[in-house]
Every structure is written in structure tokens, then in C-alpha cells.
């Protein structure tokens, strides 16, 4: 496109967005109408929001559910489902899997109609009762019933079975439009869910352990909000304990935004913009560290859709008030896409005509390490392998990242996509993804998992989770080529809880996308915790750290401790070694008078029969004596001041800073 013409187009788009941006913070109930059979009032969306559908870049970056909602709102429902499914039947190769797959939604509650899709899953667990709460996109309740596009279920028996609770109720006169994100908030013991809403981003909560949901309010009001994900600070020692965080893409300015609430969603902060202006981004994913630090990751195209992709991450150390960029886990990756499906879908897509968003997921383990998963094309476009899934770890808050590790360990060039990540209380890392290694035609898919028992340092072989290889079914009542954009899984000390969606069942003469669940039983293990994470001392004072060894599922095997990285000339010793779980020891860094001033990262390593673990702590050592003091307060000649002064200065023997 010629430069002048491009400037003209950008100017027109900017003018269209001005009135919407001016009103973006105002409630706008009813912007996106319900289906024709709904009792809710339907009102046309603003012109600027509808105009996004005619912007190829904006439309290509939209999530499937946001595009669906805009098409309905703007009177263009005839553009839904224009790309058909490829014919295939479910198979069941003889490859071992975990336990029997469990249905999360109940297909018998979806009789008749043409749309029965349940997909794009989120899950949370009540740590007190053990109840699992699941949420997912639900086209039956939206398209057929007209009561909203998000369903939810719960299990009170650890995932042996689930009860389908139907649709997330309407709120403030508007429907839920999917893209659900669930958390369990430890500070009040309640589940919270945010979804796309007719007027922006809605928030609900459950006061009865996920049996029902009640409306809380709008987390953010805006016609162009998309792909929101929520996180919560559940560490009672954090300065932001109980804070809810939401990050999303706002197509008003096509940037990643973030807000927080310190009062259970009653009020929300003003949005903070996280991504740069004028770049192509989508797929924000939030995570909270044990110390209260808050991270958000997303994918950036350079440019969309043909350019390479990067994974960007930002960090907030003040509860979401401001952010600073970390190093990129990925820069210059090849955007995964298969040529035929991409041509059919009009955007990057995989076999089976699955529109594909290569957004990352990020999590933080109990020792503060960051873990990220993402997908990319490992070779080049239209050559060899189209897409694989990868993992990287940072042990320094994102300042640097360890070597990239390919999670799928197959020897094929078949697809692996939509990876997930979780960190357990013992530091165990679990990743899951969709996988086509069992189908020579590279169309049927299974669900796979892989586990690291040492915080991402090494990984066990991958395991098949799903019992059946599924075909791909594209729902004709949703946005073209929609087949989900993400899933979530989680862990506790004993189990990994895994969710996904596949199309193995038949409903009304077609494949039926349903949500499935399985879990991995972990073996007994131990945990390692070292505190404080950082301390500053004046030589020759000793530095001491509390080392706590926890027991998971009755683990009692001795744990042998060692330390490395302490300053040259110092000594490192443990008061108890080995430690029998549950137990504790004290690490003492002595002889500091023989060391040079500076900052050191000390690695505490643990070894036992279940495998090794490690944790890093920081020691800042000062050796300079205090200089000649200069009076700064009170002012010379001041009256009524304390007779005993308090001196602040440099190192004194035996002093901690």
C-alpha cells in the first residue's frame, strides 16, 4: 500500500475510534445484544466497534468469541461459521493414557439445535473443601438458549464426576460472551469468574462453593475488550494478599491493558497500558509470584500476520500500579500456520481449519522462578514441522531466561499446539498440550502432558492423557474456524488436574465438542523453602537463613542439604543435615569478615530419593565502616527534640542492614 493511502486509512480508523475511546470508561449496558430468542433488549454496537470487523488486522487478532459477539451485535451473523470441518472420525490407538476421561459438561442437557460446543477451559480449586470449579465457552446456552455463552460445572469428589450447572447468569442486563477465567480467592474462600460481557468485562462470584454464581459488576466497560484473563494473590504474606488482577486486549487502541481490585471486585483501578503503541499484540496471560510481584505475558507479531513473533513479559513490584519490561523469552520466532487452512480461514490456522493464536502462558513457582510455555514453527513456513511447543525458565525475575526446551518429544513433523503450564506447591512443573503424533494424516488430535519434578531443570517423558484421538469439528454458529484459544490446568500437592476439549462424541448427527477431565496422581515428595529471599549484613556478622523441608503425601525419606555460591572466604553450614521431612534447618554463612563486599546469589540444594530441588537466596555483604556523620535533622538550634538521638549510618559490628 502506498504511504499516503496508508496514512489516509489510519486517519479514518482513528476518527472512528475517537468517540468510542472517549466513552470507554462509561458503562454501556446492552452494547452487544442477545440472540433473537432472548428476552434481553438488543441494541446495536457503536459504529467504531463494528468497523473493526472490516479491518483485516483487527479481525484476524480477535478471539473467536469476541468476533462472534461483534458479528451478532452488528447484524452480521450470516458471516458466522463460513469454513466447514474436515471429515474424520474419532480413533483410539493402543497407546497408554492416564485414567478414564471424565466429562465436565453434560451433553444430555444440550438436546436438539445445531450448536453444542463446549471449549476453551478454565479451572480453579477450593483449597479448603477440595471442590473443583470449571468454566468454558458454551455455544448451546448462547446460540440455542440465548442466555449467555459461558457454562460452568463443579466436582466435589476430586474430579471423579462433575455436575453441569448450566450457563453463567446474565449481569447488568447483559450476557456473558465467553473467554472465561476462574480463580479461587483464599482471603475470602470464594470462586470468582470473569468473562467477556455485553458491555466489556463482567465479574461473577460464587458464595456456595461453585454451585451457583452471582453478579458482582463490571470489571471494565468497553465495547472493544477481548481475551481477558484473571489472577489472584493467594499468599497471606504478600503485601497485596487477596488482590484480583485482570489483563486483556482493548481494540480501542489495540494494546494490552491491566486493572486490579483490592476489595473483591467492588471497585477496580484505572487501566494501565502494558504493551507498546503501534505494535500487534494479543493473548495476555497474568501470574502472581509468592512475594506479590505480578507478571503479564503476551505474544507480539512483527508485524501481524506474516512477521516473526516474540513473547513479551512485564513485571510489577507494586501490585499492578506500574510495570517494567523483562527480557523476552522468545524473539523472532516463526508464526505457526499451515498454508491451506490459513487460506481458508483468512488468518493463521492449523490443519482442520483451526484458527491459531500462539499466545504464551506464564506461571511462578514457590521459589519465585518464572516458567513460560509457547508455540512456534521450528523450521520455516510450509516446510517440515508447522508447530511445536516450548518451555523456558527464569531464575532472576525475567532478567535472563534459560535454554529453550522443546516439550513434545515425538519423532514426527506433526502438530503440537495450545500449551499450558502450572507450578505446584512443591515446585513441580506440569505442561499440557494438544498433540497429533498418533495420526499419520496430522488431523486427529490427543491431549498430552509432561512433568518436571525439579522445577523445570529436567523433564520426564511425555504421557498421553486423552483416551481417544479426536477429529476437528468447526461449529457453524460461531466465528469461522473457531476451535478454542486456550485451556488451563492446575496442581495441588497430590494431583495434577487437567482439562481440555475434544470432539469425539456425536450429537445431532455431528461431532460434539465437549470438555474433558483427567488427573495425574503424584508420588510422595518433599518441598524446599529458604527464607528470607534476600538479606543485607555488615561484616563480620553471620548471615542465617531458615530452611524448611515439607512433606507431601507422607514423604519421610532423609533430605541432604548443600549450599554453593556464598562469597569467597566465607563458610556455609547447616544446623541439621540431613533433614527428615517435615523438618527444618538453619543455614549459616560465617566468617564474613574474610570476604569482600558485594552481592551473592547462594543456591541451597536438596537431594533425596524423589529427586533434587534447589532454591536461590541473595546475600548483600557490606564491609565499609561508617564515615564522619553529618547532622541533617533536627536543624541547628531546634527546640523540643529528643535528648537521645538515633544515628543512621554505615556498617557497625554485628549489624544487619
C-alpha positions in Angstrom: 0.0 0.0 0.0 1.3 3.5 -0.9 2.3 5.6 2.1 -0.2 8.3 1.5 -3.0 5.8 1.2 -1.9 4.0 4.3 -1.9 7.3 6.2 -5.4 8.0 5.0 -6.7 4.6 6.1 -5.1 5.1 9.5 -6.7 8.5 9.9 -10.1 7.2 9.1 -9.7 4.3 11.6 -8.5 6.8 14.2 -11.6 9.0 13.7 -13.9 6.0 14.0 -12.2 5.1 17.3 -12.3 8.6 18.9 -15.9 8.6 20.1 -15.5 5.1 21.5 -12.3 5.9 23.3 -13.9 8.9 24.8 -16.6 6.8 26.4 -14.6 3.7 27.1 -14.8 4.2 30.9 -18.5 4.7 30.9 -21.0 1.8 31.5 -22.7 0.9 28.3 -25.3 -1.8 29.1 -26.6 -3.7 26.1 -24.0 -2.8 23.6 -23.9 -6.4 22.4 -27.4 -7.9 22.0 -28.6 -11.4 22.8 -29.7 -13.8 20.1 -33.2 -13.3 18.7 -34.9 -15.8 21.1 -33.5 -14.0 24.2 -35.7 -11.8 26.3 -32.9 -9.2 26.7 -33.1 -6.0 24.8 -30.9 -5.8 21.7 -29.1 -2.6 20.9 -26.7 -2.0 18.0 -23.0 -1.7 18.9 -21.2 1.6 18.2 -20.1 2.2 14.6 -16.5 2.1 15.6 -16.7 -1.3 17.2 -18.5 -2.7 14.1 -15.9 -1.1 11.9 -13.3 -3.4 13.4 -14.9 -6.3 11.5 -13.8 -4.7 8.3 -10.2 -4.1 9.5 -8.4 -7.3 8.4 -5.6 -7.0 11.0 -8.0 -6.3 13.9 -10.4 -9.1 12.9 -7.5 -11.5 12.5 -6.3 -10.7 16.0 -9.7 -11.1 17.6 -10.5 -14.1 19.8 -13.2 -16.4 18.3 -15.8 -15.4 21.0 -15.2 -11.6 20.6 -15.6 -11.9 16.9 -18.7 -13.9 17.4 -20.2 -11.3 19.7 -19.4 -8.5 17.3 -20.9 -10.3 14.3 -24.1 -10.8 16.3 -24.2 -7.2 17.6 -23.5 -5.6 14.3 -26.2 -7.6 12.4 -23.7 -9.7 10.5 -24.5 -13.2 11.9 -24.5 -14.5 8.4 -20.7 -14.4 8.5 -20.5 -16.9 11.3 -19.2 -20.4 10.5 -18.3 -19.9 6.9 -15.5 -22.5 7.0 -16.5 -26.2 7.3 -14.9 -29.1 9.1 -12.8 -31.7 7.5 -14.4 -35.1 7.6 -12.9 -37.5 10.1 -13.9 -40.0 12.8 -12.6 -40.5 16.3 -10.0 -43.1 16.7 -8.4 -44.9 19.7 -4.8 -46.1 19.0 -3.4 -48.5 21.6 -1.2 -46.1 23.4 -1.3 -45.9 27.2 -3.1 -43.0 28.8 -3.9 -41.8 32.3 -7.2 -42.8 34.0 -10.6 -42.8 32.2 -11.5 -39.4 30.8 -14.4 -37.7 32.7 -17.0 -35.4 31.0 -17.1 -32.0 32.6 -20.2 -30.7 30.8 -23.3 -32.8 30.4 -24.2 -33.3 26.7 -27.7 -34.6 27.5 -28.5 -31.1 28.6 -28.0 -29.9 25.0 -30.9 -31.6 23.1 -31.6 -30.6 19.5 -30.3 -27.4 18.0 -27.3 -27.1 15.7 -24.7 -25.7 18.1 -23.3 -27.8 21.0 -19.7 -26.5 21.6 -18.1 -26.5 25.0 -14.5 -25.5 24.8 -11.7 -23.1 26.0 -11.5 -24.2 29.6 -10.6 -22.6 32.9 -10.3 -24.4 36.3 -9.8 -23.4 39.9 -9.7 -25.4 43.2 -11.0 -24.5 46.7 -8.0 -25.4 48.9 -10.3 -25.8 51.9 -13.1 -28.0 50.6 -11.3 -29.6 47.6 -14.1 -28.5 45.2 -13.1 -28.1 41.6 -14.8 -25.3 39.6 -14.7 -25.4 35.8 -15.8 -22.8 33.3 -15.8 -22.9 29.5 -17.3 -21.4 26.4 -20.8 -22.9 25.8 -22.4 -22.2 22.4 -25.6 -24.2 23.3 -26.6 -21.8 26.1 -25.7 -18.9 23.9 -26.9 -19.8 20.4 -29.8 -22.1 21.2 -31.0 -20.9 24.6 -30.0 -17.3 24.3 -28.9 -17.0 27.9 -25.1 -16.5 27.6 -22.0 -18.1 26.0 -20.3 -19.4 29.2 -21.0 -22.6 31.1 -19.7 -23.8 34.4 -19.5 -27.1 36.3 -18.2 -28.4 39.6 -16.8 -31.5 41.2 -16.9 -32.2 44.9 -15.2 -35.6 44.6 -11.8 -34.7 43.2 -12.8 -35.0 39.6 -14.5 -38.4 39.7 -17.6 -36.7 38.3 -18.8 -33.2 37.5 -22.2 -31.5 37.8 -23.1 -29.2 34.9 -24.6 -26.1 36.4 -25.7 -24.5 33.1 -24.9 -21.0 31.9 -23.2 -18.2 33.8 -26.2 -15.9 34.6 -26.7 -12.5 33.0 -25.4 -9.5 34.7 -26.4 -5.8 34.5 -28.8 -6.7 31.7 -26.1 -8.3 29.5 -25.0 -11.7 28.5 -21.7 -13.4 29.2 -19.8 -13.9 25.9 -17.2 -16.5 26.9 -13.4 -16.4 27.2 -13.8 -17.4 30.9 -11.2 -17.1 33.6 -11.7 -18.6 37.0 -9.8 -18.1 40.3 -10.3 -19.2 43.9 -9.6 -16.4 46.3 -8.1 -17.6 49.5 -8.7 -14.5 51.5 -12.5 -15.0 51.5 -12.7 -18.6 50.3 -14.8 -17.7 47.2 -14.6 -18.5 43.5 -14.5 -15.6 41.0 -15.0 -15.7 37.3 -14.6 -13.0 34.6 -15.8 -13.3 31.0 -16.4 -11.1 28.0 -19.7 -9.3 28.7 -22.1 -7.4 26.5 -20.7 -4.2 27.9 -17.0 -5.1 28.4 -15.6 -7.4 31.1 -18.0 -8.9 33.7 -17.3 -10.4 37.1 -19.3 -13.0 39.0 -18.6 -14.9 42.3 -19.8 -18.0 44.0 -20.7 -17.9 47.7 -21.7 -21.6 47.7 -18.6 -23.4 46.5 -19.3 -23.1 42.7 -22.9 -24.4 42.9 -24.2 -21.0 41.7 -22.8 -17.7 40.5 -24.0 -14.2 41.4 -23.2 -11.0 39.6 -20.6 -8.7 41.1 -20.3 -6.0 38.5 -18.4 -4.7 35.5 -14.6 -5.0 35.9 -14.2 -2.8 32.9 -16.7 -1.2 30.5 -15.7 -1.0 26.8 -17.1 -2.3 23.5 -13.7 -3.5 22.3 -12.5 -5.6 25.2 -11.2 -9.0 24.3 -9.3 -12.1 25.7 -9.3 -11.3 29.4 -7.5 -13.5 31.9 -7.6 -13.1 35.7 -5.1 -13.9 38.5 -5.3 -13.6 42.3 -2.7 -13.1 45.0 -3.3 -16.0 47.5 -0.1 -15.6 49.6 -1.1 -14.3 53.0 2.4 -12.9 53.5 2.2 -10.8 50.3 1.5 -7.0 50.7 -1.2 -7.5 48.1 -2.9 -10.5 49.6 -6.4 -11.1 48.1 -5.9 -8.6 45.1 -7.6 -9.6 41.9 -5.9 -8.8 38.6 -7.3 -8.8 35.0 -5.3 -8.3 31.8 -6.8 -8.1 28.3 -6.6 -6.7 24.8 -8.5 -3.5 24.2 -9.1 -3.0 20.5 -9.8 0.7 21.0 -6.0 1.2 20.9 -5.0 -2.4 20.1 -2.9 -2.7 23.3 -2.7 -4.9 26.4 -4.3 -3.3 29.4 -4.4 -4.3 33.1 -6.5 -3.5 36.2 -6.7 -4.7 39.8 -9.2 -4.8 42.6 -8.3 -4.8 46.3 -11.9 -5.2 47.5 -13.2 -8.4 45.8 -14.2 -6.7 42.6 -16.4 -3.9 44.2 -14.2 -1.3 42.5 -11.3 -1.5 40.1 -8.2 0.6 39.4 -7.8 2.7 36.3 -6.4 0.6 33.4 -2.6 0.6 32.9 -1.3 0.1 29.4 1.3 -2.6 29.2 2.2 -3.0 25.5 3.8 -0.5 23.2 1.9 1.6 20.8 1.6 0.7 17.1 2.5 -3.0 17.5 0.4 -6.1 17.0 -0.3 -8.0 20.3 -2.8 -10.4 21.8 -3.2 -13.1 24.4 -2.3 -11.5 27.7 -1.6 -14.1 30.5 -1.2 -12.9 34.1 0.6 -14.6 37.1 1.3 -13.7 40.7 4.6 -14.5 42.5 4.7 -15.6 46.2 6.2 -12.2 47.1 3.4 -10.3 45.5 5.2 -9.5 42.2 2.8 -9.5 39.3 3.7 -10.7 35.7 1.9 -10.5 32.4 3.0 -12.1 29.2 1.6 -11.9 25.6 2.5 -12.6 22.0 3.7 -9.8 19.6 3.8 -10.1 15.8 6.4 -8.1 13.9 4.0 -7.4 12.1 0.8 -9.5 12.0 0.2 -11.9 10.4 3.3 -12.7 8.3 6.1 -11.4 10.5 8.0 -13.2 13.2 6.6 -13.5 16.8 8.0 -12.5 20.1 6.9 -13.4 23.6 6.9 -10.3 25.8 6.7 -10.1 29.6 6.3 -7.3 32.1 6.7 -7.2 35.9 5.0 -5.1 38.5 6.6 -4.9 42.0 3.9 -2.5 43.4 0.7 -4.5 43.0 -0.1 -3.6 39.4 0.3 0.2 39.7 3.2 0.2 37.2 5.2 -2.2 35.1 8.7 -2.7 33.7 9.6 -5.0 30.8 11.7 -8.1 31.4 13.8 -9.9 28.8 11.8 -11.7 26.1 11.5 -15.5 26.5 11.2 -15.6 22.7 12.3 -13.1 20.0 11.9 -13.7 16.2 10.1 -17.0 16.2 8.2 -18.1 13.1 4.4 -17.6 13.4 2.9 -21.1 13.1 0.4 -21.6 10.3 -0.4 -24.2 7.7 -0.9 -22.7 4.2 -4.1 -24.4 3.2 -6.1 -23.8 6.4 -4.7 -20.3 6.6 -6.0 -19.5 3.1 -9.4 -21.0 4.0 -9.7 -19.1 7.4 -8.2 -15.8 6.3 -5.8 -15.8 9.2 -3.1 -18.1 10.6 -4.6 -21.6 11.0 -3.7 -25.2 11.6 -4.9 -28.4 10.0 -8.6 -29.0 10.5 -9.2 -25.2 9.9 -8.3 -24.3 13.5 -7.6 -20.5 13.8 -4.5 -20.3 15.8 -3.3 -17.8 18.4 0.2 -18.6 19.6 -0.1 -16.8 22.9 2.0 -17.9 25.9 1.2 -19.0 29.4 3.3 -18.0 32.4 3.4 -19.2 36.0 5.6 -18.6 39.1 6.8 -21.5 41.3 7.0 -21.2 45.1 10.7 -20.2 44.9 9.9 -17.3 42.7 11.2 -18.8 39.4 9.3 -17.9 36.2 8.1 -20.6 33.8 6.7 -19.9 30.3 5.3 -22.1 27.5 4.6 -21.0 24.0 4.5 -22.4 20.4 6.3 -21.6 17.2 7.2 -23.1 13.8 10.6 -24.8 14.4 11.9 -24.6 10.9 10.3 -22.4 8.2 6.9 -21.7 6.7 5.4 -24.5 4.7 8.5 -26.7 5.3 8.7 -29.7 7.6 7.1 -29.2 11.0 4.4 -26.5 11.3 4.2 -26.1 15.1 5.9 -27.4 18.3 5.6 -26.4 21.9 8.4 -25.0 24.0 9.4 -24.1 27.6 11.8 -21.7 29.2 12.6 -20.8 32.8 14.0 -17.7 34.5 15.6 -17.8 38.0 16.1 -14.0 38.2 12.7 -12.4 37.8 12.9 -12.4 34.0 16.2 -10.6 33.6 17.5 -13.7 31.8 16.0 -16.9 30.5 17.5 -20.4 30.5 17.8 -22.5 27.4 14.7 -23.2 25.3 13.4 -26.8 25.8 11.0 -28.5 23.3 8.3 -30.2 25.3 6.9 -32.5 22.6 9.3 -35.5 22.4 7.8 -37.2 19.4 9.9 -38.0 16.3 7.4 -36.7 13.8 6.6 -33.4 12.0 3.0 -33.5 13.2 1.3 -30.7 15.1 1.6 -29.8 18.8 -0.3 -26.7 19.9 -2.0 -24.7 22.7 0.4 -25.5 25.6 -0.5 -24.8 29.2 1.7 -24.5 32.3 1.3 -24.8 36.1 3.6 -24.8 39.1 2.7 -27.0 42.2 3.4 -26.3 45.8 6.5 -28.5 45.8 7.9 -26.7 42.7 6.8 -29.4 40.4 6.1 -28.0 36.9 3.4 -29.5 34.6 2.8 -28.7 31.0 0.0 -30.0 28.7 -0.9 -29.5 25.0 -2.9 -30.8 22.0 -0.9 -33.4 20.0 -1.3 -35.1 16.6 1.7 -37.5 16.8 -0.6 -40.6 16.7 -2.3 -39.6 13.3 -0.3 -40.0 10.2 -2.7 -37.7 8.5 -1.9 -34.9 11.0 -5.6 -34.2 11.7 -6.8 -36.3 14.6 -5.6 -34.9 18.0 -4.9 -36.2 21.5 -4.1 -34.4 24.7 -0.6 -34.9 26.2 1.3 -33.9 29.4 4.9 -33.7 30.6 6.2 -33.2 34.2 9.3 -31.8 35.7 9.9 -32.8 39.3 12.8 -30.4 39.8 11.3 -27.1 38.9 11.9 -27.2 35.2 15.6 -28.3 35.2 14.8 -31.8 33.7 11.6 -33.3 32.3 10.1 -36.8 32.4 8.9 -38.4 29.1 5.6 -37.1 27.8 2.4 -39.0 28.6 -0.9 -39.3 26.7 -3.8 -38.0 28.7 -6.8 -38.5 26.4 -8.3 -41.9 25.8 -9.5 -41.2 22.3 -8.0 -39.4 19.3 -10.4 -36.7 18.3 -11.4 -35.3 14.9 -11.9 -31.5 14.5 -15.4 -30.1 14.3 -15.9 -26.4 13.5 -19.2 -25.1 14.9 -21.2 -23.3 12.1 -22.8 -21.0 14.6 -19.6 -19.4 15.9 -16.8 -17.4 14.3 -15.2 -19.1 11.3 -12.5 -21.6 12.2 -13.0 -21.2 16.0 -11.9 -24.2 18.0 -10.8 -22.6 21.3 -7.8 -20.4 22.1 -6.5 -21.7 25.4 -7.0 -24.2 28.3 -5.9 -24.2 31.9 -4.8 -26.8 34.4 -3.6 -26.8 38.0 -1.9 -28.8 40.7 -2.1 -29.4 44.4 0.4 -31.4 46.4 -1.1 -34.8 45.4 -2.6 -34.4 41.9 -2.4 -32.6 38.6 -5.9 -31.5 37.4 -6.1 -31.5 33.6 -8.9 -30.1 31.3 -9.3 -29.9 27.6 -11.9 -30.0 24.9 -12.3 -32.6 22.1 -14.9 -33.7 19.6 -15.0 -37.4 20.0 -18.8 -37.7 20.7 -21.7 -37.4 18.2 -24.6 -35.0 18.9 -27.4 -34.3 16.4 -25.5 -36.1 13.6 -22.2 -34.2 14.0 -19.1 -34.4 16.2 -19.7 -32.7 19.6 -17.0 -30.6 21.2 -17.1 -31.3 25.0 -14.9 -30.5 28.0 -13.0 -33.5 29.4 -11.0 -34.0 32.6 -8.3 -36.3 33.8 -5.8 -36.2 36.7 -2.3 -37.3 37.4 -1.6 -38.8 40.9 1.8 -37.6 42.1 4.1 -39.8 44.2 5.1 -38.8 47.7 7.6 -35.9 47.7 9.2 -33.2 49.7 9.2 -29.4 49.5 12.2 -27.0 49.9 11.7 -23.4 51.2 14.5 -21.0 52.2 13.8 -17.6 53.8 14.5 -14.7 53.7 14.9 -14.4 50.0 17.4 -11.6 50.5 19.2 -10.0 53.3 21.9 -7.4 53.9 24.5 -7.6 56.7 27.7 -5.9 57.9 30.8 -8.0 58.2 31.8 -9.8 60.3 28.2 -10.6 61.2 26.9 -14.1 60.3 24.0 -14.4 57.8 21.4 -17.0 58.7 18.6 -18.5 56.5 15.7 -20.7 57.6 15.5 -23.9 55.6 12.1 -25.7 55.8 11.6 -29.2 54.4 7.9 -30.1 53.9 6.3 -33.5 53.4 3.9 -34.3 50.6 1.7 -37.4 50.9 3.6 -38.7 53.9 7.2 -38.4 52.5 9.8 -39.2 55.2 13.0 -40.0 53.3 16.0 -38.0 54.5 16.9 -34.8 52.6 20.6 -33.9 52.3 21.3 -30.2 52.1 24.2 -28.3 50.5 25.0 -24.7 49.6 27.1 -23.0 46.9 27.7 -19.5 45.6 28.5 -18.0 49.1 31.2 -15.3 49.0 34.8 -16.4 48.7 36.3 -16.8 52.2 33.0 -17.5 53.9 31.8 -20.7 55.3 28.4 -22.4 54.8 26.9 -24.9 57.3 23.5 -26.4 58.3 22.4 -26.9 61.9 20.7 -30.1 60.9 21.7 -32.2 57.9 20.2 -34.4 56.6 16.6 -33.3 57.5 13.7 -35.8 57.8 10.5 -34.3 56.4 8.7 -32.5 57.8 11.6 -30.7 59.4 13.9 -27.6 59.4 17.5 -26.5 59.4 19.4 -23.2 59.7 21.9 -22.3 57.1 24.7 -20.1 58.5 27.1 -18.1 56.3 30.0 -17.4 58.6 33.5 -15.9 58.5 32.1 -12.9 56.6 35.0 -10.7 57.8 37.2 -12.6 55.3 35.0 -11.8 52.3 34.8 -8.8 50.0 31.8 -6.6 49.9 29.2 -7.4 47.3 26.1 -9.2 46.4 26.0 -13.0 46.0 23.3 -15.5 45.0 23.5 -18.6 47.2 22.0 -21.8 45.9 20.6 -24.2 48.5 20.4 -27.7 47.0 18.5 -30.6 48.4 18.8 -34.3 47.4 16.6 -37.2 48.3 15.2 -40.4 46.8 12.4 -38.5 45.0 14.9 -36.3 43.2 16.8 -33.0 43.7 15.5 -29.5 44.3 17.1 -26.1 44.7 16.3 -22.6 45.9 18.2 -19.3 45.5 18.7 -16.6 48.1 20.6 -13.3 48.0 23.3 -12.1 50.4 24.4 -8.4 50.3 27.6 -8.0 52.3 28.9 -4.6 53.4 32.3 -4.0 55.0 32.8 -0.3 54.9 32.9 1.5 58.3 30.7 4.4 59.0 32.1 7.8 57.9 32.1 11.0 59.9 28.4 11.8 60.5 26.8 15.0 59.1 23.8 16.4 61.0 20.8 16.5 58.8 18.0 16.6 61.4 17.0 18.4 63.6 18.1 21.7 62.3 20.8 23.5 64.3 19.2 25.4 67.1 15.9 23.5 67.1 13.9 23.2 70.3 11.9 20.4 72.0 13.8 17.5 70.3 14.5 14.1 71.9 17.5 14.0 74.2 18.6 10.6 72.9 19.4 10.7 69.2 19.0 7.9 66.7 22.0 7.5 64.4 21.6 6.1 60.8 24.8 5.2 59.0 27.1 2.6 57.6 28.3 -0.8 59.0 28.8 -1.4 62.6 29.9 -4.8 64.0 27.0 -7.1 64.5 24.6 -5.0 62.5 22.1 -6.2 59.9 21.1 -3.6 57.4 
